[in-house]
Amino acid sequence: MSYTIYNSHIHTFRDVDIPRKFLPLGLVRLLASNFGANIFTTLLNNVNPFSEKDLLDRYVKFIKIGKLKTQKKVFEECSKYYPENTRFAILAMDMAYMGAGRVPRDYIDQLDELAQIKKSYPRKILPFVHIDPRRPQSLEVFKKYIEQHDFHGLKLYPPLGIFPHDERLYPIYEYCQKHHLPVIAHCSPKNPVYYKGSKRDIYELLKKSKNHISTINKTKKELCSNFTHPYNYTSVMNDFPELKICMAHFGSGDQWKEFLEQPRNPDNWFSIIRKMIAEYKYFYTDISFTMNDKSFFSLLKVLMSDEKINSKILFGSDYYMVETESDERRFGLDLRAFLGEQNFRKIAHANSKTFLCKSALIP
Ligand SMILES: [Zn+2]
């Protein structure tokens, strides 16, 4: 019963790490005061004037947690829902280059704060450096936090406007492969967090694609899903065959739902990722956020009986992107009860341990 649980995907960044124009409808300003946030929550709980209530609910949670004074507080808020010996991969977030305006505090300060928590919880926390290759001296930044502050791996967020095969990332991949450092990459098609600059900027960024991309009648969100497509990793994996890469969110709930309705669509990201984790030795996926919808539990359990992929699925929760506060505890418990101890132990312990292990250091 007592084994170390690994939650391989959580966030602790704060409101000061989010650019000014990130949330729609001037929500950032409205929610900046506790008064505004409370009014807004009450409104949401009583009436439903918005079509995307879930999304807005999430924004409120997002702002409320993000407003906590320190990343340490955000982390402790999350970790209290898990058994004492749980270990957490904390993914930093660099939103300076997503065309959404100025970020109140420097990204390096976010990393430094994370380095401080690592000192307080050296065993519990495995921090990941998010690298946006548009940031100057990316390799130096990355190496500094790995070597001097014991950070654990690389985080990528392609929908912000970069391709995983961007050549500026290659020296970092080389370094990660050499030192067995894991890479966790956001991978879902209809994500609300994407490049917020002009369409013309996006067309320009998309020119670096290795495949033809149809841009006709596409929204910015749809255009940005091209950056994060799982197929963009095939060239990376051919060039770095021993690089451990995790496609976070297993394509997202939206793709799971579509798969359940139309299982034979070859363009479905759930199907594509499932195929790729079976094919590439060091390709993984995590169930963070996606599994917050319990209607997918059965499909996950069925997948766990597939020998080719059941060692490639990782447990993660995507705290604090999920909807309500009680969810974090219930999420772990409900999933554990549904999957059964053997399956849960595999995704939350054995698989995560193998993926996260950067040397013989992790017991
Ligand atoms: Zn996440």
Residues whose N, C-alpha, C, O or C-beta is under 5 A from the ligand:
A	BS01	ZN	D318
